[in-house]
Amino acid sequence: MKVKPKTILLAGAFFLAAVAGAGYWYVFIAGAPQLDAPHAEKKTGLRLQVETFTSEAMGGDREYGVVLPPDYAQNPKKRYPVIVLLHGGHGTARDYEDKAALTSVLHDLYQQRKLPPTIVITPDGNDQRGTSPLWDPDYFDGPNGQVATLIGSELVQEVKSRYRTLNQPQFWAIGGLSSGGWGAFNIGLRYLDQFHILFSHTGYFISKTGAENSPEVFVEDIPINLRKQLRLYLDAGESDEKFLEATEQFHQTLDRLEIPNEFHVYPGGHGIAGQNVGWNYWHKHLANSLSFVGKQFAIAAKAQRPKHKPLSSGQ
């Protein structure tokens, strides 16, 4: 039986349309989830709850995820440190849970006592254009919305008013992945009265919008007395050439300015499949950055404890 060329062409067209449709769904609708998702602990006793508040800066309601510490309800007088996690391009308030298994990471760190019980916040950091794989969020106050004010000021006040937080900046951390890593430094370094601990996974530090949104540039303007109070963590993947180069350069700048920081290079980087790639990378090394944060929280807590004077020999 001879197949007509027209039939072959139609079959090929249907196949290409199906592939294109699947690709569109994967990238634009599903948000490019990891093909081999990170292994996650199921019974953590923790959950990410999405909340909403009204933002004057953005002119409407905004979402953020919150994971409360396991002992929050049992200790109504206790106050907690705070970590803000910023998503990357085409992200949402649920990214860290749905794609990086955040509550699994937190569960393990709590069990290992590498992080004290902490309030973890995952805001929707998208600007007024919304979320899209065609652009990164504008983590600054610009023509697409006042995202820096949203996160660095309004969200902070929302969290402080709604939850029992420790309010000193040494108990607040902000970090992110990819463009969220840039966003964490672009916002965090502007709000040093609120954040003293900052971290970036596979991020960058020079913005195409100019020096005013490039931490690599304006970090030079931070007063010396404030530089000494900062505690910064950076990592990058070996296969992420441009992100690795950007992070190493920023690390060298921080060292020159004598700003305390840790810099790590790990296998892998951005991508959609592989043990050390994409969300597997970010899931694995979120444990590293949050352990670093936990260490800084512990140091700050110890510094606040009252010092008891030793009894004299006559007492």
C-alpha positions as CSV (number, residue, x, y, z in Angstrom):
1,M,0.0,0.0,0.0
2,K,1.4,3.3,-1.1
3,V,1.1,6.2,1.4
4,K,0.3,9.5,-0.3
5,P,2.8,12.4,0.3
6,K,-0.1,14.5,1.5
7,T,-0.8,12.0,4.3
8,I,2.8,12.0,5.3
9,L,2.9,15.8,5.4
10,L,-0.3,15.9,7.5
11,A,1.1,13.3,10.0
12,G,4.3,15.2,10.3
13,A,2.5,18.5,10.8
14,F,0.3,16.9,13.6
15,F,3.5,15.5,15.2
16,L,5.3,18.8,15.2
17,A,2.2,20.5,16.5
18,A,2.0,18.0,19.4
19,V,5.7,18.5,20.2
20,A,5.3,22.3,20.1
21,G,2.2,22.1,22.3
22,A,3.9,19.9,24.8
23,G,6.9,22.2,24.8
24,Y,4.7,25.3,25.3
25,W,2.9,23.6,28.3
26,Y,6.2,22.5,29.8
27,V,7.8,25.9,29.6
28,F,5.0,28.5,29.8
29,I,2.4,26.6,31.9
30,A,4.2,24.2,34.1
31,G,7.2,26.5,34.6
32,A,9.9,24.0,33.4
33,P,9.8,21.6,36.3
34,Q,12.7,19.3,37.0
35,L,12.5,16.2,34.9
36,D,14.1,14.2,37.7
37,A,12.7,16.0,40.7
38,P,14.6,16.1,44.0
39,H,14.0,13.3,46.5
40,A,11.9,14.8,49.3
41,E,11.0,13.7,52.8
42,K,7.2,13.3,52.9
43,K,6.4,13.3,56.6
44,T,8.1,16.5,57.7
45,G,5.4,17.9,60.0
46,L,5.9,21.2,58.1
47,R,3.8,22.8,55.3
48,L,4.0,25.9,53.1
49,Q,0.9,28.0,53.4
50,V,0.3,30.8,50.8
51,E,-1.0,34.0,52.3
52,T,-2.0,37.4,50.7
53,F,-1.6,41.0,51.7
54,T,-2.3,44.3,50.0
55,S,0.7,46.2,48.6
56,E,0.6,49.9,48.0
57,A,3.9,49.8,46.2
58,M,2.5,47.3,43.6
59,G,-1.1,48.5,43.7
60,G,-2.9,45.3,44.6
61,D,-2.8,42.0,46.5
62,R,0.4,40.0,46.6
63,E,1.1,36.4,47.6
64,Y,3.8,34.9,49.8
65,G,4.4,31.5,51.1
66,V,5.2,30.9,54.8
67,V,6.6,27.9,56.6
68,L,6.3,28.2,60.3
69,P,8.7,26.5,62.7
70,P,7.6,23.1,64.2
71,D,7.2,24.5,67.7
72,Y,5.5,27.8,66.7
73,A,2.0,26.9,68.1
74,Q,3.4,25.4,71.3
75,N,5.4,28.5,72.3
76,P,3.1,31.5,72.1
77,K,5.6,33.8,73.7
78,K,8.7,32.8,71.7
79,R,10.0,34.9,68.8
80,Y,11.8,33.6,65.8
81,P,14.4,34.5,63.2
82,V,13.3,35.0,59.6
83,I,14.6,33.8,56.2
84,V,13.2,35.3,52.9
85,L,13.7,33.2,49.8
86,L,13.4,34.8,46.3
87,H,12.6,32.7,43.3
88,G,14.2,33.0,39.9
89,G,12.8,33.6,36.5
90,H,9.3,32.2,35.8
91,G,8.8,31.6,39.5
92,T,6.0,31.8,42.0
93,A,5.5,31.9,45.8
94,R,5.3,28.0,45.7
95,D,8.5,27.3,43.7
96,Y,10.7,26.5,46.7
97,E,8.2,23.9,48.0
98,D,6.9,22.5,44.7
99,K,10.3,22.3,42.9
100,A,13.0,22.4,45.6
101,A,11.3,20.5,48.4
102,L,11.8,23.3,50.9
103,T,10.0,21.6,53.8
104,S,12.1,18.5,53.4
105,V,15.3,20.6,53.6
106,L,14.1,22.4,56.7
107,H,13.0,19.1,58.3
108,D,16.5,17.7,57.9
109,L,18.2,20.9,59.1
110,Y,16.0,21.0,62.2
111,Q,16.7,17.4,62.9
112,Q,20.5,18.0,62.6
113,R,20.3,21.2,64.6
114,K,22.0,23.1,61.8
115,L,19.2,25.7,61.8
116,P,17.2,26.9,64.8
117,P,13.4,27.0,64.4
118,T,12.8,29.8,61.8
119,I,10.0,31.5,60.0
120,V,10.6,31.1,56.2
121,I,9.0,33.4,53.7
122,T,8.8,32.8,49.9
123,P,7.3,35.9,48.2
124,D,5.9,36.2,44.7
125,G,8.7,38.4,43.4
126,N,7.3,39.0,39.9
127,D,6.9,42.5,38.7
128,Q,3.8,43.9,37.0
129,R,4.5,42.0,33.8
130,G,3.8,38.8,35.6
131,T,5.7,35.5,35.4
132,S,7.3,34.4,32.1
133,P,10.2,32.4,30.8
134,L,11.0,35.3,28.5
135,W,12.3,37.6,31.3
136,D,13.6,37.6,34.9
137,P,11.7,39.4,37.6
138,D,12.7,43.1,38.1
139,Y,13.9,43.0,41.7
140,F,14.1,46.8,42.0
141,D,11.9,49.8,41.9
142,G,11.5,50.6,38.2
143,P,9.1,51.0,35.3
144,N,7.6,47.5,35.9
145,G,6.8,48.1,39.6
146,Q,8.3,48.9,43.0
147,V,9.4,45.3,43.7
148,A,12.3,46.4,46.1
149,T,9.8,48.4,48.2
150,L,7.4,45.5,48.1
151,I,9.9,43.0,49.5
152,G,12.4,45.1,51.5
153,S,9.8,47.2,53.3
154,E,6.1,46.2,52.9
155,L,6.6,42.4,53.1
156,V,8.9,42.9,56.1
157,Q,6.3,44.9,57.9
158,E,3.6,42.4,57.0
159,V,5.7,39.5,58.4
160,K,6.5,41.4,61.6
161,S,2.9,42.4,62.2
162,R,1.5,38.9,61.6
163,Y,4.1,36.6,63.1
164,R,6.3,36.6,66.2
165,T,9.6,37.6,64.8
166,L,13.0,38.6,66.2
167,N,13.3,42.1,64.7
168,Q,17.1,42.8,64.8
169,P,18.8,42.6,61.4
170,Q,21.2,39.9,62.5
171,F,18.1,37.6,62.8
172,W,16.9,38.3,59.3
173,A,18.3,36.7,56.1
174,I,17.4,37.1,52.5
175,G,18.6,34.9,49.6
176,G,17.6,33.4,46.3
177,L,18.5,31.4,43.3
178,S,19.6,32.5,39.8
179,S,17.9,36.0,39.3
180,G,16.6,35.6,42.8
181,G,20.2,35.6,44.0
182,W,20.8,38.9,42.3
183,G,17.5,40.1,43.7
184,A,18.4,39.1,47.3
185,F,21.6,41.3,47.1
186,N,20.0,44.1,45.1
187,I,17.3,44.4,47.8
188,G,19.1,43.2,50.9
189,L,22.0,45.7,50.5
190,R,19.5,48.5,50.3
191,Y,17.8,47.5,53.5
192,L,20.7,46.9,55.8
193,D,18.6,48.1,58.8
194,Q,16.6,44.9,58.2
195,F,18.9,42.2,56.7
196,H,22.5,41.4,57.7
197,I,22.6,37.9,56.2
198,L,22.5,37.5,52.5
199,F,23.0,34.5,50.2
200,S,23.0,33.6,46.5
201,H,22.8,30.3,44.6
202,T,24.1,30.5,41.0
203,G,23.3,34.2,40.8
204,Y,24.7,37.3,39.1
205,F,25.6,40.8,40.4
206,I,25.7,43.1,37.4
207,S,22.3,44.2,36.0
208,K,21.8,45.3,32.4
209,T,19.6,48.1,33.8
210,G,22.8,49.8,35.1
211,A,25.0,50.4,38.1
212,E,22.2,51.4,40.4
213,N,20.9,47.8,40.3
214,S,24.3,46.1,40.3
215,P,25.5,45.0,43.7
216,E,29.0,44.4,42.3
217,V,29.1,48.2,41.9
218,F,27.2,49.8,44.7
219,V,28.5,47.5,47.4
220,E,31.5,49.8,47.3
221,D,29.3,52.5,48.8
222,I,28.4,50.6,52.0
223,P,29.9,52.3,55.1
224,I,32.8,50.4,56.6
225,N,31.1,50.0,60.0
226,L,28.1,48.3,58.2
227,R,30.4,46.1,56.1
228,K,31.7,44.4,59.2
229,Q,28.2,43.4,60.3
230,L,27.3,41.6,57.1
231,R,27.5,37.8,56.7
232,L,27.3,36.6,53.1
233,Y,27.2,33.2,51.3
234,L,27.7,32.6,47.6
235,D,27.8,29.5,45.5
236,A,28.0,28.7,41.8
237,G,28.0,25.6,39.6
238,E,31.1,24.4,37.7
239,S,29.1,24.1,34.4
240,D,27.5,27.6,34.8
241,E,30.3,29.5,33.2
242,K,28.8,33.0,33.2
243,F,27.2,32.6,36.7
244,L,30.4,31.1,38.1
245,E,32.5,34.0,36.7
246,A,30.1,36.6,38.0
247,T,30.0,35.0,41.5
248,E,33.8,34.6,41.7
249,Q,34.3,38.2,40.7
250,F,31.8,39.4,43.4
251,H,33.5,37.2,46.0
252,Q,36.8,38.9,45.1
253,T,35.2,42.3,45.4
254,L,33.8,41.4,48.9
255,D,37.2,40.1,50.0
256,R,38.8,43.4,48.9
257,L,36.3,45.3,50.8
258,E,36.8,43.0,53.8
259,I,33.1,42.0,53.9
260,P,32.8,38.6,55.6
261,N,31.7,36.0,53.0
262,E,31.9,32.3,52.0
263,F,32.2,31.3,48.4
264,H,31.7,27.7,47.2
265,V,31.9,26.0,43.8
266,Y,29.8,22.8,43.3
267,P,29.3,20.4,40.4
268,G,26.5,21.2,38.0
269,G,24.4,24.4,37.7
270,H,21.3,25.5,35.8
271,G,19.4,22.9,33.7
272,I,16.4,20.6,33.7
273,A,17.7,17.1,34.3
274,G,20.6,15.6,36.2
275,Q,21.8,14.9,39.8
276,N,23.6,18.2,40.1
277,V,21.4,20.3,37.8
278,G,18.6,22.7,38.2
279,W,16.3,22.1,41.1
280,N,18.4,19.2,42.2
281,Y,21.3,21.6,42.5
282,W,19.2,24.2,44.4
283,H,17.6,21.6,46.6
284,K,21.0,20.1,47.6
285,H,22.7,23.4,48.2
286,L,19.8,25.1,49.9
287,A,20.9,22.9,52.8
288,N,24.4,24.5,52.6
289,S,23.2,28.1,52.6
290,L,20.6,27.6,55.3
291,S,23.2,25.9,57.4
292,F,25.4,29.0,57.0
293,V,22.4,31.1,58.0
294,G,21.7,28.9,61.0
295,K,25.3,29.3,62.2
296,Q,24.9,33.1,62.0
297,F,21.6,33.0,63.9
298,A,23.3,30.9,66.6
299,I,26.2,33.4,66.9
300,A,23.8,36.3,67.1
301,A,21.7,34.6,69.8
302,K,24.8,33.7,71.9
303,A,26.0,37.4,71.7
304,Q,22.6,38.5,73.2
305,R,22.7,36.2,76.2
306,P,23.4,38.0,79.4
307,K,27.0,37.5,80.7
308,H,27.2,36.3,84.3
309,K,30.1,37.7,86.2
310,P,32.1,35.1,88.2
311,L,31.6,35.1,91.9
312,S,34.4,36.8,93.9
313,S,36.3,34.8,96.4
314,G,34.6,36.6,99.3
315,Q,31.1,35.6,98.2
